[in-house]
Every structure is written in structure tokens, then in C-alpha cells.
Amino acid sequence: MKKNQKKSSYELMTLDDAAAVRERLDRNRLTQKWLIFRLDREWGISVKKSQLSEILDGKRALGPKTQKLIWCSLRVIDEYERFYGGR
């Protein structure tokens, strides 16, 4: 990345953000299966349940694809909470 080039939003994702995805899924009583379906439908992101679980548990390295998945997951949950008045 060039010195003055700004990072995209998803490149700023951390393990804390991955933990936030898991916490918000639990709080809203949503399943990883639901999230996987929404990621595929809304963002065209295909991920296996085992991969998503490793990411949300912080067991997978934070590369660009992982960071993008976390960012998109947060957007999906944001949309759910706006529409259904999250918990």
C-alpha cells in the first residue's frame, strides 16, 4: 500500500470485531447458518460453517478476505437490527 493511500473500511477489522459479530449473533438469537445464508445472498460471499466459526473464534489469521468477511457480517447484522429493532 502506498504511503498516502487510505485503507478501506474492511481492512481496519480486528479480532475484537470478530468477537462482536459472535456476540451480536448471540444477542439477537441468530445462527451462523443464518449469517452464512445472508453473506452469500447479499454480498456473494461463500463461506463454510467451520471457516466462519474459526474466524469468529479468532483462530484464523486476519488477512484481507477474513477482514472483508467480518466487515460484511457486521453490515448484515446492522441491517437486521435496524429492520427488526435488535436487542
Backbone as JSON, one array per atom type, in Angstrom:
{
  "sequence": "MKKNQKKSSYELMTLDDAAAVRERLDRNRLTQKWLIFRLDREWGISVKKSQLSEILDGKRALGPKTQKLIWCSLRVIDEYERFYGGR",
  "N": [[0.85, -1.17, 0.0], [0.51, 2.21, -0.8], [2.08, 5.1, 0.65], [0.34, 7.36, 1.22], [-2.09, 6.3, 0.7], [-5.38, 5.55, 1.56], [-6.76, 3.2, 3.81], [-9.26, 0.72, 3.12], [-12.52, 0.36, 4.62], [-12.99, -2.3, 5.5], [-10.43, -3.27, 5.84], [-9.65, -2.44, 8.27], [-10.62, -4.07, 10.2], [-10.61, -6.05, 13.2], [-9.68, -8.64, 15.6], [-11.32, -8.13, 17.74], [-13.56, -7.12, 16.46], [-14.45, -9.42, 15.2], [-15.19, -10.9, 17.43], [-17.27, -9.28, 18.23], [-19.12, -9.75, 16.23], [-19.86, -12.41, 16.79], [-20.95, -12.04, 19.37], [-23.11, -10.32, 18.84], [-24.64, -11.92, 17.15], [-25.39, -13.9, 18.98], [-26.78, -12.3, 20.88], [-28.96, -11.42, 19.37], [-30.12, -13.79, 18.87], [-29.45, -15.23, 16.56], [-28.28, -17.5, 14.08], [-25.16, -18.98, 12.97], [-25.54, -20.24, 10.59], [-27.66, -18.77, 9.51], [-26.32, -16.32, 9.12], [-24.36, -17.1, 7.25], [-26.0, -17.72, 5.05], [-27.09, -15.14, 4.56], [-24.75, -13.66, 3.97], [-23.95, -14.88, 1.6], [-26.17, -14.38, -0.03], [-26.51, -11.53, 0.0], [-23.96, -10.4, -0.35], [-22.51, -12.07, -1.94], [-20.63, -13.74, -0.85], [-19.15, -16.72, -0.15], [-18.9, -19.03, 2.39], [-17.81, -21.63, 4.55], [-19.33, -23.24, 7.38], [-17.49, -24.14, 9.31], [-15.25, -22.59, 8.69], [-16.23, -19.99, 9.18], [-16.73, -20.21, 11.91], [-14.12, -20.57, 12.93], [-13.04, -18.08, 12.27], [-14.66, -16.31, 13.79], [-13.97, -17.19, 16.29], [-11.43, -16.32, 16.48], [-9.36, -17.87, 15.55], [-8.3, -17.9, 13.07], [-6.1, -16.37, 10.79], [-5.93, -12.81, 10.27], [-6.4, -11.87, 7.35], [-6.91, -10.08, 4.21], [-9.31, -11.22, 3.05], [-10.57, -12.41, 5.24], [-10.93, -10.17, 6.88], [-12.68, -8.7, 5.27], [-14.89, -10.39, 5.29], [-15.64, -10.23, 8.0], [-16.29, -7.51, 8.15], [-18.45, -7.36, 6.33], [-20.19, -9.09, 7.62], [-20.81, -7.65, 9.94], [-22.21, -5.54, 8.73], [-24.45, -6.91, 7.72], [-25.66, -7.74, 10.12], [-26.11, -5.24, 11.26], [-28.08, -4.27, 9.49], [-30.12, -6.12, 9.99], [-30.69, -5.5, 12.69], [-31.57, -2.86, 12.43], [-33.9, -3.22, 10.93], [-35.41, -5.11, 12.41], [-35.25, -4.11, 14.95], [-33.02, -4.65, 16.81], [-31.71, -6.44, 19.72]],
  "CA": [[0.0, 0.0, 0.0], [1.28, 3.44, -0.88], [2.14, 5.86, 1.9], [-0.82, 8.23, 1.42], [-3.32, 5.6, 0.32], [-6.26, 5.28, 2.69], [-7.24, 1.81, 3.9], [-10.7, 0.57, 3.03], [-13.14, 0.09, 5.92], [-12.84, -3.68, 5.94], [-9.04, -3.54, 6.2], [-9.45, -2.0, 9.65], [-11.26, -5.04, 11.08], [-9.73, -6.7, 14.16], [-10.27, -9.79, 16.29], [-12.42, -7.6, 18.56], [-14.73, -7.02, 15.59], [-14.92, -10.79, 15.01], [-15.88, -11.24, 18.67], [-18.52, -8.5, 18.23], [-20.06, -10.45, 15.34], [-20.38, -13.55, 17.55], [-21.77, -11.53, 20.47], [-24.34, -9.78, 18.29], [-25.43, -13.07, 16.7], [-25.97, -14.49, 20.19], [-27.73, -11.36, 21.47], [-30.16, -11.39, 18.52], [-30.54, -15.19, 18.69], [-29.25, -15.58, 15.16], [-27.32, -18.6, 13.92], [-24.12, -18.83, 11.95], [-26.16, -20.69, 9.33], [-28.39, -17.59, 9.01], [-25.33, -15.36, 8.65], [-23.77, -17.65, 6.03], [-27.0, -17.52, 4.01], [-27.17, -13.71, 4.25], [-23.49, -13.24, 3.32], [-23.99, -15.37, 0.22], [-27.27, -13.72, -0.76], [-26.36, -10.08, -0.11], [-22.6, -9.97, -0.7], [-21.87, -13.04, -2.82], [-19.51, -14.33, -0.12], [-19.4, -18.11, 0.21], [-18.02, -19.46, 3.49], [-18.29, -22.82, 5.25], [-19.59, -23.01, 8.8], [-16.25, -24.34, 10.07], [-14.4, -21.42, 8.45], [-16.81, -18.86, 9.9], [-16.52, -20.46, 13.33], [-12.7, -20.28, 13.21], [-12.86, -16.62, 12.18], [-15.31, -15.67, 14.93], [-13.25, -17.61, 17.49], [-10.09, -15.74, 16.44], [-8.4, -18.93, 15.26], [-7.86, -17.75, 11.68], [-5.34, -15.12, 10.6], [-6.7, -11.69, 9.72], [-6.0, -11.42, 6.02], [-7.93, -9.25, 3.55], [-10.58, -11.92, 2.87], [-11.17, -12.56, 6.57], [-11.37, -8.84, 7.31], [-13.86, -8.33, 4.49], [-16.0, -11.2, 5.79], [-16.06, -9.64, 9.28], [-16.93, -6.22, 7.85], [-19.75, -7.65, 5.72], [-21.03, -9.69, 8.67], [-21.31, -6.54, 10.77], [-23.22, -4.81, 7.94], [-25.65, -7.76, 7.69], [-26.3, -7.67, 11.44], [-26.62, -3.85, 11.38], [-29.33, -4.21, 8.73], [-31.11, -6.9, 10.75], [-31.07, -4.75, 13.89], [-32.36, -1.69, 12.0], [-35.19, -3.67, 10.46], [-36.15, -5.81, 13.45], [-35.05, -3.49, 16.27], [-32.15, -5.57, 17.55], [-31.75, -6.5, 21.19]],
  "C": [[0.89, 1.23, 0.0], [1.11, 4.25, 0.4], [0.86, 6.66, 2.17], [-2.14, 7.56, 1.08], [-4.11, 5.22, 1.57], [-6.72, 3.83, 2.65], [-8.75, 1.8, 3.73], [-11.24, 0.16, 4.4], [-12.87, -1.33, 6.4], [-11.41, -4.02, 6.32], [-8.72, -3.12, 7.63], [-10.05, -2.97, 10.66], [-10.22, -5.74, 11.95], [-10.4, -7.94, 14.74], [-11.4, -9.35, 17.22], [-13.7, -7.49, 17.73], [-15.31, -8.41, 15.33], [-15.7, -11.24, 16.25], [-17.22, -10.51, 18.75], [-19.56, -9.17, 17.34], [-20.69, -11.61, 16.12], [-21.33, -13.07, 18.65], [-23.12, -11.02, 19.96], [-25.23, -10.88, 17.72], [-26.14, -13.69, 17.91], [-27.06, -13.59, 20.77], [-29.05, -11.33, 20.7], [-30.73, -12.77, 18.24], [-30.53, -15.6, 17.23], [-28.19, -16.66, 15.08], [-26.25, -18.25, 12.89], [-24.67, -19.25, 10.59], [-26.93, -19.53, 8.69], [-27.41, -16.58, 8.41], [-24.69, -15.82, 7.34], [-24.72, -17.44, 4.84], [-27.05, -16.05, 3.58], [-25.91, -13.2, 3.55], [-23.49, -13.67, 1.85], [-25.01, -14.59, -0.6], [-27.0, -12.23, -1.02], [-25.0, -9.63, -0.62], [-21.9, -10.92, -1.65], [-20.65, -13.7, -2.19], [-19.91, -15.73, 0.31], [-18.39, -18.52, 1.28], [-18.65, -20.69, 4.14], [-18.46, -22.5, 6.72], [-18.31, -23.15, 9.63], [-15.3, -23.16, 9.91], [-14.91, -20.22, 9.24], [-16.57, -19.01, 11.4], [-15.07, -20.15, 13.73], [-12.43, -18.78, 13.2], [-13.43, -15.95, 13.42], [-14.66, -16.05, 16.26], [-11.83, -17.04, 17.54], [-9.0, -16.74, 16.15], [-7.84, -18.86, 13.84], [-7.17, -16.4, 11.54], [-6.2, -14.06, 9.93], [-6.08, -11.19, 8.42], [-7.12, -10.59, 5.41], [-9.29, -9.93, 3.4], [-11.31, -12.08, 4.21], [-11.7, -11.23, 7.06], [-12.63, -8.41, 6.55], [-15.08, -9.11, 4.98], [-16.53, -10.64, 7.11], [-16.82, -8.35, 9.02], [-18.33, -6.45, 7.28], [-20.71, -8.27, 6.74], [-21.63, -8.62, 9.57], [-22.38, -5.75, 10.03], [-24.53, -5.59, 7.89], [-26.4, -7.65, 9.02], [-26.83, -6.27, 11.7], [-27.99, -3.74, 10.7], [-30.45, -4.96, 9.46], [-31.62, -6.09, 11.94], [-31.89, -3.5, 13.54], [-33.79, -2.11, 11.64], [-36.03, -4.28, 11.57], [-35.97, -5.21, 14.84], [-34.27, -4.4, 17.18], [-32.2, -5.42, 19.06], [-30.56, -5.8, 21.78]]
}
